[in-house]
Amino acid sequence: MPAPHLSLGIAVAASVLLPWRIVAAEPARRAAATSTDKSPGATIVPPQLESPPVAPYPTGASGDAVVVVTVTVNADGSVRSVSAEPNEPFSSAAVAAAREFHFTPATRDGRPVAAVIRLEISFHAEITEPANEGPETSAPASAPNPTPGATPAPKPPPKAIEIEVRGAKLAPAVVSLSRGEVRQLPGAFGDPFRALEALPGVTPIISGLPFFYVRGAPPGNVGYFLDGVRVPYLYHVGLGPSIVHPGLVSRVDLYPGGYPARFGRFAGGIVSGETNAPQSVAHGEANVRLFDAGAMVEAPFANGRGAVLLGGRYSYTAAVVSLLAPNTALAYHDYQARVTYDVTPRDHLMAFSFGSYDLVGQTQNNILNVLFGSEFYRTDFRYVHDFEDSSVLKTGVVLGWDQTRIGDQRNSQDRMLGVRAELDHPLRKSALFRAGLDATLDGFSADKRTFADPEDPDTIRFNNLFPPRSDQAAGVWTDVVWNVNDRIELTPGARVDVFGSAGASAVGVDPRIAARFKITDKLRIVHAYGLAHQPPSFVIPVPGLTPGKLQGGLQSAWQTSAGVELDLPDDIGLTATVFHNAFFRMSDVLGLSAAAGREGALDARANGQAEGFELFLHRNLTRRLGGYLSYTLSRSTRDFDGYTFPSAFDRTHVASTALAYDLGKHWRAGGRFVFYTGVPTTNRVPGAVAPAPDPHPPRDPAFYRLDVRLEKRWQLGISKHSWISMVLEVMNVTLHKETFGSNQIGPVTIPSIGVEAGF
C-alpha cells in the first residue's frame, strides 16, 4: 500500500519554491503584508523553510484534508506559536508538524525580524489497489533502471511518527490535554474541563461532581484560569459541562504542584484553560444534546487583520428534570464574545467577554425557592506588542462581577478590577526571561434583603465569615527558562504577593524551581518544587463567597515532586511521579469533617500532608487505536486538635483507563473504566461533640463506573471542512451507585444523544 502523504504550500511569495503546491496568489499577498511592517521603502524578504517539511498523515484518519495554519516565526527563524483552523485529527497533525519547522528568518532592509505567515498543509490518503486481481493490477516485479546521468525523481516526504500537540512548550511536571483528544474521551461529553478527572493526582469528591482534590489540596485551594484570567470555576452545576463552548478551548493544562511563577495565590493545583488563537478563515461549531445546545462561530474582517467570535450554550435541563422531579428546577447558560485586531503587524488588541449562570431550586405553591444560584462575568481587555528582538509585552485589564445565593442566606456579591503585565524576553537562544506583575481589587457586598433570622447563631457566624469589605492583592513575579545545554532545562522563579482585607494584611514569598534532565533521547527526569500561599478559602469555589479579614493568616503549601518521562514504542508515553505536599493553616472544611466539633466549622484550620505515586500511560486518543491508563496511590492526612487522621476525602487508590478505536467508515467507539476506593467513614451525629478521630477508620465500599461513546461522522459537500456527527455517550452505563457514609448516592448516570456539526 502506498504511504499516505501530504503537500504543503506557504502563503508568502511566489518566489518560495518547494516541491509542494503554492497557495493562491491573493492569500500570498495578504500573508506577505502581515509578515512585516509597512515602512515606506522597506525591502522585505519573507521567511523561508530551511529544509523540506515533514508531517504525518494522522493514523486512523481517512480522506483528504487541507488545514490552514498560522505560524509566528521569531527573528531567529524558530517557531513561536502555531494555530490552525479546526479539522481534527488533521489540525493536530498539522500544528504538531509546523512547530518543528525552522525558517530562514524574514528580513526588513537586511535585518532579521519576526513574521506571521500562513501555511496550507494538505493531507492526501492514497487508495490501496486490490491485490491478486490479475495482471492488470499486479505490481511490477522490479522498478526500471534509471537512465545514467538522469536526475532522480523527488521522493515524497518520509512518513513521520505522529507528534502529540502540546501548544507552546510546556513547563516540567504539567499534564496537558488538547481539545481534539478530549473530544474522544468517553464520559467527558467533549468538554475539556470534564476530562480533568482522568488525570493522575486528581481525586473526585463524588462521581459526576466536577470538583476535585488535587494531590491532597481541597477544591477551594485549586485555582482556575481561562486565558490567564482568574475565574471562580470552570463547570456548570448539575451535569457539569464547561462554562465555555468546547470549540473555543485549544487545550487544558493541569499543574498539580510547583506551578510556574506567573500563577499565584492558590495553595493547591492550577487548572489553566487556553483558548484558540483567532482564525483567518470563517469557521464554527454547533451541538444539540438531550440537555443543552450550544454554538460558536468566528469570522475575520479587515482583510484578516481582525476577527470576531461569538459563542454560548443554553440548557433546557429544567424541562428534562421536570419529567422526573416536577418540583425541581435546574438551569444553566453561558456566553462568549471576542474581538481581536492587529493594529500593526506587531501590535495586537483583544477584548474578550464571557459569563456563566447556574440555578438549582424547588417550586412550592408556584413559588421558586432558590437552593443555589450563582453567576459570574468577565471582560478582559488585552494589548500585546511584539518587539523586533522577539520579546513580547502583554498587558491587560479585567473587569468582573460575581454573585451567589445559597438557600436562605443573603446574596453575596463581588465586583472585581484586575490589571496585569507580562514581559517575555529572550536573553539568548538558550534562555527566556519572563517577568510580570498583577493586582486585583475585590469589593464584597450583600443585598439588603434578609433571608434568615439575624439572631440565628449560624447566620451570625456566616455574616462574620463573609462580611462586606474590600480585598486587595498585588504581586510581582519572575522566572527564567534556561536550557543549560541540550540535556538540561531549568526554570527557577519566584513571586511575592501582598494581601489586604478589612484592615489586615499579609505577605507571601513563593520561590519555585522546575527542571527537566534528558538522560537519553527517550528518557527524561523531571523535578518541580515550590512554596505557595493563599488567603482563606471557601469549601468549594463559589462566586462572591470568599472568607475575609485574613482570619488565621495565609494558607501555605510546600509542593514537591520528582518523576520520569519515557517514550515507548508506537508513540506511547509513560510518566511516573512521586510527590509530597505539606499543608499549613489549611482551610479544609470537607477534610476536617471527621474531627470538627460542630457542623459547618467554616473557619477551622488544620495542618496536613499528602504523599503518593502517580502513573500515566498514554497514547493519543485521536490515533486509530488510542488510550491511557491513569493511576494514583496516595495518602492525605490532617492534623487538628492534636490528632492526625485521614482527610475525609482521602482515597487510597484512584484509577481510570480508556480506549478509543476507529472502526472505519468514519465510525469511532470508545470506553472508559473509572475505579476508586472509598473514603473514611465518620458516622458522627450532627451537632454532637466529635469523638477523637480514628487514625485508621473503616472506609466506604469502592466505586466503579463504565462510560461509553459511539460516533458516526459525515463529511458534507458544503465545503471541504464541513462535517456533521451523531454522538451517543453515556456516563456510568452500569448504573452503579456510590456509598458515602451511611447513604447511597445515585446512580449518577448521564445519557447523551447529540448532533455536532462544524465548518
C-alpha positions in Angstrom: 0.0 0.0 0.0 1.5 3.4 -0.9 2.1 5.5 2.1 -0.3 8.5 2.7 1.4 11.8 2.0 1.0 15.5 2.4 1.5 18.5 0.3 2.3 21.9 1.7 2.3 25.4 0.4 3.5 28.7 2.0 1.3 31.8 1.6 4.1 34.3 1.4 5.5 34.9 -2.1 5.6 33.0 -5.4 9.4 33.1 -5.2 9.3 30.5 -2.4 9.9 27.3 -4.4 9.1 23.9 -2.9 8.1 20.6 -4.3 4.7 21.2 -2.8 1.7 23.2 -4.0 1.8 27.0 -3.6 -1.2 28.7 -2.2 -3.2 31.0 -4.4 -1.8 34.5 -5.2 -4.3 36.5 -3.1 -3.6 34.7 0.2 0.1 35.0 -0.7 -0.1 38.8 -0.9 -2.0 39.1 2.3 0.5 36.9 4.2 3.4 38.9 2.9 1.7 42.1 4.1 1.2 40.7 7.6 4.7 39.3 7.9 6.4 42.7 8.5 5.5 46.3 8.9 4.7 48.6 6.0 7.6 51.1 6.4 7.9 53.2 3.2 10.7 52.0 1.1 11.4 48.9 3.2 12.9 45.9 1.4 11.0 42.9 2.7 12.1 39.3 2.3 9.6 36.7 3.7 10.8 33.7 5.8 11.7 30.5 4.0 11.8 26.9 5.2 15.4 25.7 5.7 14.5 22.0 4.9 11.6 20.2 3.3 8.7 20.0 5.7 7.6 16.6 7.0 4.3 15.9 8.7 2.4 12.7 9.5 -0.9 11.6 7.9 -2.9 11.0 11.1 -3.3 7.4 11.9 -6.9 6.4 11.9 -7.9 9.3 9.6 -9.4 8.9 6.2 -9.9 11.0 3.1 -8.2 14.2 2.0 -8.0 17.4 4.1 -6.4 20.9 3.8 -5.5 22.7 7.0 -4.6 26.4 7.0 -2.0 27.1 9.7 -1.0 30.5 11.0 2.7 30.5 12.2 4.5 33.2 14.1 8.2 33.0 13.2 10.8 34.6 15.5 13.6 36.7 14.3 16.0 33.8 14.8 13.9 31.6 12.5 12.3 29.5 15.3 8.6 29.0 15.6 7.0 31.0 18.4 3.4 29.9 18.0 1.1 28.0 15.7 -2.7 27.9 15.3 -4.9 26.1 12.9 -8.5 26.1 11.8 -10.4 23.2 13.5 -10.5 20.0 11.4 -9.5 17.1 13.7 -7.5 14.9 13.6 -5.7 16.7 10.7 -5.4 20.0 12.6 -3.5 18.4 15.4 -1.1 16.7 13.0 -0.6 20.0 11.0 0.1 22.1 14.1 2.4 19.5 15.6 4.4 19.4 12.4 4.6 23.2 11.9 6.0 23.6 15.4 9.1 21.6 14.3 9.7 23.7 11.3 12.7 26.1 11.2 13.0 29.0 8.8 15.5 31.4 7.4 14.0 34.5 9.2 12.2 37.3 7.4 14.3 40.4 6.9 13.5 44.1 6.5 16.3 46.1 4.9 18.6 43.2 5.7 17.7 42.9 9.4 16.0 39.8 10.7 12.5 40.4 12.0 9.6 38.4 13.4 6.9 37.4 10.9 3.4 35.9 10.8 2.8 33.7 7.8 0.1 31.2 6.7 0.8 27.7 5.7 -1.6 25.4 3.8 -0.9 21.8 4.7 -2.8 19.3 2.5 -3.2 15.6 3.5 -3.9 13.0 0.9 -4.8 9.4 1.6 -3.8 7.2 -1.4 -6.2 4.4 -2.4 -5.0 0.9 -1.9 -5.3 -1.1 -5.1 -6.7 -4.6 -4.8 -4.1 -7.3 -4.8 -4.2 -10.6 -6.8 -6.8 -9.3 -9.3 -4.9 -10.3 -12.4 -2.0 -9.0 -14.4 -3.6 -5.5 -14.9 -3.4 -4.8 -11.2 -0.2 -6.6 -10.3 2.8 -4.6 -9.2 5.8 -4.7 -11.5 8.4 -7.2 -10.5 11.1 -4.6 -10.3 11.5 -0.9 -11.0 13.1 0.1 -14.3 16.7 1.1 -14.1 17.3 4.8 -14.1 18.9 6.4 -17.1 22.6 7.1 -16.4 23.0 10.8 -15.6 19.3 11.5 -15.2 18.0 13.4 -12.2 16.2 11.1 -9.8 12.5 11.7 -9.3 11.9 13.6 -6.0 10.9 11.3 -3.1 7.8 12.1 -1.2 8.3 13.3 2.4 9.0 10.3 4.6 6.3 9.1 6.9 6.9 10.5 10.3 5.9 9.4 13.7 2.8 11.3 14.9 3.7 14.2 17.3 1.4 15.0 20.1 0.2 18.5 20.1 1.1 20.4 23.2 0.8 24.0 22.1 3.5 26.3 23.4 6.4 24.4 25.1 5.1 23.2 28.4 6.7 23.6 31.8 8.0 20.5 33.5 5.5 18.5 35.6 2.4 19.7 33.8 -0.2 17.5 32.1 -1.9 18.9 29.1 -5.0 17.7 27.1 -5.9 19.1 23.7 -9.5 19.6 22.8 -9.2 17.2 19.8 -8.2 14.4 22.2 -10.7 15.3 24.9 -13.5 15.0 22.3 -12.7 11.3 22.0 -12.8 10.7 25.8 -15.9 8.7 26.8 -17.9 10.3 29.6 -16.4 13.8 29.1 -19.0 14.8 26.6 -16.4 16.7 24.6 -15.8 19.2 27.4 -12.1 19.7 28.0 -12.6 20.6 31.7 -14.6 17.5 32.5 -11.6 15.4 31.4 -9.6 16.6 34.4 -10.8 13.6 36.5 -8.9 11.3 34.1 -5.5 12.8 35.0 -3.2 11.4 37.8 -3.2 13.2 41.1 -6.9 14.2 40.8 -9.2 12.7 43.4 -13.0 13.1 42.9 -15.3 14.0 45.7 -18.3 12.2 44.3 -18.7 10.7 40.8 -20.1 13.2 38.3 -19.5 16.2 40.5 -16.8 18.4 38.8 -14.9 19.3 42.0 -11.7 17.6 43.0 -8.9 17.3 45.5 -5.6 17.7 43.7 -2.7 16.0 45.5 -4.5 16.3 48.8 -5.4 20.0 48.3 -9.2 20.7 48.7 -11.3 22.1 45.9 -11.3 25.6 47.4 -7.5 25.7 47.0 -7.4 24.8 43.3 -7.1 27.8 41.0 -9.0 28.1 37.7 -7.8 30.4 34.9 -9.1 31.0 31.4 -6.5 32.7 29.1 -4.8 34.0 32.3 -8.0 35.4 33.8 -9.0 34.1 37.2 -12.5 32.6 37.3 -14.4 31.0 40.2 -14.9 27.7 38.5 -14.9 26.1 35.1 -18.0 23.9 35.3 -21.7 24.4 35.4 -23.8 22.8 38.3 -25.8 19.6 37.8 -24.4 17.8 34.8 -21.2 19.8 34.9 -20.4 20.9 31.4 -17.7 23.6 31.0 -18.6 27.3 31.2 -17.3 28.0 27.7 -18.1 26.3 24.4 -15.6 23.5 23.8 -14.8 24.8 20.3 -13.2 27.8 21.9 -10.7 25.8 24.0 -7.5 24.6 22.4 -6.1 22.8 25.5 -6.3 22.4 29.3 -3.2 22.3 31.4 -3.1 20.8 34.9 -0.3 21.9 37.2 -0.8 19.6 40.2 2.1 21.3 42.1 5.1 23.5 41.7 3.3 25.6 39.1 5.0 28.5 37.1 5.5 31.8 38.9 3.0 33.6 36.7 0.3 31.8 38.6 -0.2 32.5 42.2 -2.4 32.9 45.3 -3.5 29.2 45.4 -2.1 26.6 47.8 -3.2 23.7 45.6 -3.0 22.9 41.9 -3.7 25.2 39.0 -6.1 24.4 36.1 -5.4 26.7 33.1 -7.6 26.7 30.0 -6.2 28.2 26.8 -8.4 29.4 24.0 -7.8 29.0 20.3 -5.9 31.8 18.6 -8.0 34.0 16.2 -8.5 32.3 12.8 -8.1 34.0 9.4 -11.0 32.0 7.9 -14.6 31.8 8.9 -15.4 28.7 11.0 -17.8 27.4 13.6 -19.2 24.6 15.6 -22.7 23.7 17.0 -24.1 20.9 19.0 -27.5 19.8 20.3 -27.8 17.3 23.1 -30.5 15.9 25.3 -29.9 18.6 28.0 -28.4 21.6 26.2 -27.5 23.2 22.9 -24.5 25.4 22.0 -22.8 27.1 19.1 -19.7 29.1 18.3 -18.8 31.0 15.2 -15.8 33.2 14.3 -15.3 35.3 11.2 -12.4 37.6 10.0 -12.7 41.2 9.0 -10.4 44.0 7.7 -8.7 41.6 5.3 -7.8 39.2 8.0 -6.4 41.8 10.4 -9.2 41.2 12.8 -11.7 38.5 13.9 -15.0 38.4 15.7 -16.1 35.3 17.7 -19.5 34.6 19.3 -20.4 31.5 21.3 -22.6 30.2 24.0 -24.7 27.4 25.5 -28.2 27.2 26.8 -29.6 24.3 28.8 -33.2 23.1 28.8 -32.4 20.7 31.7 -35.4 22.0 33.6 -37.8 20.5 31.0 -36.0 17.2 31.3 -35.7 17.2 35.1 -39.4 18.2 35.4 -40.4 14.8 33.9 -38.6 13.0 36.8 -38.9 15.6 39.6 -41.7 18.1 38.8 -40.8 20.5 41.7 -37.1 20.7 40.8 -35.6 23.5 38.8 -32.1 23.2 37.2 -30.8 25.6 34.6 -27.5 27.0 33.3 -26.3 29.0 30.4 -23.2 30.9 29.3 -21.8 33.2 26.6 -18.5 34.2 25.0 -17.7 37.1 22.8 -14.2 38.1 21.5 -12.9 40.7 19.1 -9.2 40.8 18.0 -7.5 43.3 15.8 -3.9 43.7 14.6 -3.3 47.4 14.7 0.1 46.8 13.1 2.0 43.5 12.5 3.5 43.9 16.0 0.6 45.5 17.9 -2.5 43.4 18.8 -5.7 44.3 20.6 -8.3 42.0 22.1 -11.5 42.3 24.0 -12.8 39.0 25.5 -16.1 38.8 27.4 -17.6 35.7 28.9 -20.1 34.8 31.6 -21.9 31.9 33.3 -25.2 31.4 35.1 -26.4 28.5 37.2 -29.6 27.8 39.2 -30.9 25.0 41.4 -34.2 25.4 43.1 -37.5 23.8 44.2 -41.0 25.0 43.4 -43.6 25.1 46.2 -47.0 26.7 45.7 -45.9 28.1 42.4 -43.0 29.9 44.2 -39.4 29.2 43.3 -37.2 28.6 46.3 -33.6 29.1 45.3 -31.3 26.4 46.8 -28.2 27.5 44.9 -27.8 30.3 42.4 -24.6 31.7 41.0 -23.4 33.8 38.1 -20.2 35.5 37.1 -19.0 37.7 34.2 -15.6 38.7 33.0 -14.4 41.2 30.4 -10.7 41.2 29.5 -9.0 43.9 27.5 -5.6 43.0 26.3 -2.8 44.6 24.4 0.2 42.6 23.0 3.3 44.1 21.4 6.0 42.1 19.6 9.4 43.6 19.6 12.0 43.2 16.8 14.2 41.1 19.1 11.4 38.6 19.6 10.4 40.0 23.0 6.7 40.2 23.8 4.9 42.6 26.1 1.4 41.7 27.3 -0.8 44.0 29.3 -4.4 43.7 30.3 -7.3 45.0 32.4 -10.1 42.7 33.5 -13.5 43.6 35.0 -15.6 41.1 36.9 -18.9 40.7 38.7 -19.8 37.6 40.8 -23.0 36.7 42.7 -24.2 33.7 44.7 -27.3 32.8 46.7 -27.2 29.8 48.9 -30.5 28.7 50.5 -32.0 31.3 52.9 -28.7 33.2 53.1 -28.2 36.5 51.5 -27.0 37.2 48.0 -23.2 37.7 48.2 -21.6 39.7 45.5 -18.1 40.6 44.3 -17.0 43.4 42.0 -13.5 42.9 40.7 -10.9 45.0 38.9 -7.6 43.4 37.9 -4.6 44.6 36.0 -1.5 42.7 34.8 1.6 42.9 32.7 4.0 40.3 31.4 7.3 40.5 29.5 8.9 37.6 27.7 12.5 38.5 26.7 15.0 36.1 25.1 18.3 36.6 26.8 20.0 34.4 24.1 19.0 31.3 22.2 19.2 29.2 25.3 17.3 31.3 27.8 14.0 33.1 28.1 13.5 35.7 30.8 9.9 36.3 32.0 8.6 38.8 34.5 5.3 40.3 35.4 3.0 42.0 37.8 -0.7 41.7 38.6 -3.1 43.3 41.1 -6.7 42.8 41.9 -9.3 44.7 43.9 -12.4 42.9 45.1 -15.4 44.6 46.6 -17.6 42.2 48.5 -21.1 43.2 49.5 -24.6 41.7 50.1 -28.1 42.8 49.1 -30.3 44.4 51.7 -32.9 41.7 51.8 -32.9 39.4 54.8 -33.5 35.7 54.1 -32.6 34.3 57.5 -33.1 35.1 61.2 -30.4 37.7 62.0 -30.2 36.4 65.6 -29.6 32.8 64.5 -26.1 31.7 65.5 -25.4 30.1 62.1 -26.5 33.4 60.4 -24.3 35.4 62.7 -21.3 33.2 62.1 -21.9 33.2 58.3 -22.1 37.0 58.3 -18.9 37.3 60.3 -17.1 35.0 57.9 -18.2 36.8 54.8 -18.5 40.5 55.8 -18.9 43.4 53.3 -15.4 44.6 52.7 -12.6 45.4 50.1 -9.8 42.9 49.5 -6.6 43.8 47.8 -3.8 41.7 46.3 -0.8 42.7 44.4 2.2 40.6 43.2 5.3 40.6 41.2 7.0 37.5 39.7 9.9 36.5 37.5 11.4 33.3 36.2 13.9 32.1 33.6 13.5 29.2 31.2 17.2 28.2 30.8 18.3 25.5 28.5 21.7 24.9 30.1 22.6 22.5 27.3 20.8 20.1 25.1 20.1 17.9 28.1 19.3 20.2 31.0 16.4 22.7 31.3 16.0 24.7 34.4 13.2 27.1 35.4 14.0 29.0 38.6 11.4 31.6 39.6 9.8 33.4 42.5 6.8 35.6 43.2 5.9 38.0 46.1 2.3 38.8 46.9 0.8 41.3 49.3 -2.7 40.7 50.6 -5.1 43.1 52.4 -8.6 42.6 53.8 -10.6 44.7 56.2 -7.5 46.3 57.8 -5.5 43.1 58.0 -2.5 42.4 55.8 -0.2 39.5 55.0 2.8 38.8 52.7 3.6 35.6 50.8 7.0 34.9 49.3 6.9 31.9 46.9 10.1 30.5 45.5 9.7 28.0 42.7 12.1 25.8 40.6 11.4 23.1 38.0 13.9 21.1 36.0 14.0 18.5 33.2 17.1 16.3 32.6 17.4 14.5 29.4 19.1 11.2 30.1 18.6 9.7 26.6 16.5 10.6 23.6 13.6 8.7 25.1 14.1 9.1 28.9 13.9 12.3 31.0 13.9 13.1 34.7 11.5 15.9 35.9 11.5 17.7 39.2 9.2 20.5 40.5 9.4 22.3 43.9 7.6 25.3 45.2 6.0 27.2 48.0 2.5 28.6 47.6 0.4 31.0 49.7 -3.3 31.7 49.6 -5.8 33.7 51.7 -8.6 31.8 53.5 -10.9 29.9 51.0 -14.4 28.5 51.0 -15.3 24.8 50.8 -15.6 24.9 47.0 -15.0 27.7 44.6 -18.2 29.8 44.7 -18.6 33.2 43.0 -18.7 36.0 45.6 -18.1 33.8 48.6 -14.6 34.3 50.0 -13.8 34.4 53.7 -12.5 37.8 54.8 -10.3 39.5 57.4 -7.4 37.1 56.6 -8.6 35.1 59.6 -5.9 32.7 60.8 -3.4 34.1 58.4 -2.4 32.8 54.9 -2.7 29.2 53.9 0.6 27.7 52.7 1.8 24.6 51.0 5.2 23.1 50.2 4.8 21.2 46.9 7.5 18.7 45.8 7.5 16.1 43.1 10.0 14.0 41.1 9.4 11.7 38.2 10.5 10.2 34.9 9.1 10.6 31.3 9.7 7.7 29.0 8.9 7.5 25.3 7.8 3.9 24.5 7.4 2.4 21.0 4.2 3.1 19.0 4.1 6.7 20.3 3.2 5.6 23.8 4.3 8.0 26.6 4.8 6.9 30.2 5.1 9.3 33.2 5.8 8.1 36.7 5.9 10.6 39.6 6.2 10.6 43.3 5.0 13.7 45.2 4.8 15.1 48.7 2.9 18.2 49.8 2.9 19.7 53.2 0.0 22.0 54.2 -0.1 24.7 56.9 -3.2 26.6 58.2 -5.3 24.9 55.6 -9.0 25.9 55.2 -10.4 22.4 54.6 -13.9 22.1 56.0 -14.5 18.9 53.9 -11.3 17.3 55.0 -11.9 18.1 58.7 -15.5 16.8 58.8 -14.3 13.7 60.8 -12.9 15.9 63.6 -14.6 19.3 63.7 -16.6 19.8 66.9 -19.6 21.3 65.2 -21.2 21.2 61.9 -20.2 23.9 59.4 -16.9 24.9 61.0 -16.1 27.1 58.1 -13.3 28.9 59.9 -11.5 25.8 61.1 -7.8 25.5 60.1 -5.5 22.5 60.1 -2.1 21.3 59.0 -1.6 18.2 56.9 0.3 16.4 54.2 -0.3 14.3 51.1 2.1 11.9 49.5 1.8 9.4 46.8 2.7 7.9 43.4 1.2 8.7 40.0 1.4 6.7 36.8 0.2 7.9 33.4 0.5 5.7 30.3 -0.8 7.4 27.3 -1.3 7.1 23.5 -3.2 9.9 21.9 -6.9 9.2 21.7 -7.1 10.7 18.1 -5.0 7.7 16.8 -6.8 4.8 15.2 -6.2 3.0 18.5 -5.5 5.3 21.4 -6.0 5.2 25.1 -4.5 5.8 28.5 -4.0 4.4 32.0 -4.1 6.8 34.9 -3.4 5.6 38.4 -2.8 7.4 41.7 -1.7 5.8 45.0 -1.9 8.4 47.8 -2.4 9.2 51.4 -3.8 12.5 52.6 -3.9 13.3 56.3 -4.9 16.3 58.5 -3.5 17.4 61.9 -6.2 19.0 64.1 -6.5 19.5 67.9 -3.5 17.3 68.5 -4.8 14.4 66.3 -3.6 13.0 63.0 -6.2 11.3 60.8 -7.0 10.7 57.2 -8.6 13.6 55.3 -12.4 12.9 54.9 -11.9 12.6 51.2 -8.7 10.5 51.2 -8.9 7.8 48.6 -6.0 5.3 48.6 -6.5 4.1 45.0 -7.8 6.1 42.1 -7.6 4.6 38.6 -9.0 5.4 35.2 -8.4 3.7 31.8 -9.8 4.3 28.4 -9.6 3.1 24.8 -10.8 4.7 21.6 -10.8 3.0 18.3 -11.5 4.0 14.7 -13.9 1.4 13.3 -13.6 2.7 9.8 -16.0 4.5 7.5 -16.0 7.4 10.0 -17.2 5.3 12.9 -15.4 5.7 16.3 -16.1 3.9 19.5 -14.6 4.1 23.0 -15.0 3.1 26.6 -13.6 4.3 29.9 -13.5 2.5 33.2 -13.2 4.5 36.5 -12.4 3.0 39.9 -11.6 4.4 43.3 -11.6 3.2 46.8 -14.0 4.6 49.5 -13.4 7.5 51.8 -13.1 7.1 55.6 -16.4 6.5 57.5 -17.3 9.0 60.2 -20.8 8.1 61.4 -20.9 11.3 63.5 -24.2 12.6 64.8 -24.8 16.1 63.6 -24.3 18.7 66.3 -22.7 16.3 68.7 -19.2 16.7 70.2 -16.8 15.0 67.9 -15.0 11.9 69.3 -11.3 11.5 68.9 -10.8 10.8 65.2 -9.7 7.3 64.3 -6.3 7.3 62.6 -7.3 4.1 60.8 -11.1 4.4 60.3 -13.2 1.9 58.3 -13.9 3.0 54.7 -16.9 3.1 52.4 -17.1 0.5 49.7 -15.1 1.1 46.5 -16.9 2.6 43.5 -16.6 1.9 39.8 -18.3 3.0 36.6 -18.2 2.4 32.9 -18.6 5.2 30.3 -19.1 4.6 26.6 -19.1 6.7 23.4 -20.0 6.0 19.8 -19.7 8.5 17.0 -20.5 8.5 13.3 -19.2 11.4 11.2 -20.2 12.5 7.7 -18.3 15.0 5.6 -20.7 17.5 4.0 -20.4 18.8 0.5 -20.8 22.4 1.5 -17.0 22.8 1.9 -14.0 20.6 2.4 -14.0 21.4 6.1 -17.7 20.9 6.8 -18.9 17.9 8.8 -21.7 16.6 11.0 -21.6 13.8 13.6 -24.1 11.8 15.6 -22.8 11.0 19.1 -24.2 8.6 21.6 -22.5 8.9 25.0 -23.3 7.6 28.5 -21.5 8.2 31.7 -22.0 5.3 34.2 -23.7 2.9 31.9 -23.7 0.3 34.6 -26.0 2.4 36.8 -23.6 1.8 39.7 -24.4 3.6 43.0 -21.8 5.2 45.2 -21.8 4.8 49.0 -21.0 7.9 51.1 -21.2 7.4 54.8 -24.5 5.6 55.5 -26.1 6.9 52.3 -26.1 5.6 48.8 -25.9 8.2 46.1 -27.2 7.8 42.6 -26.9 6.2 40.4 -25.4 9.3 38.9 -25.9 8.4 35.2 -25.8 10.9 32.4 -27.0 9.7 29.0 -26.5 11.9 25.9 -27.6 11.7 22.4 -26.4 14.6 20.4 -25.7 16.0 17.0 -22.5 18.0 16.4 -21.5 19.9 13.3 -18.8 22.2 12.1 -17.4 24.1 9.1 
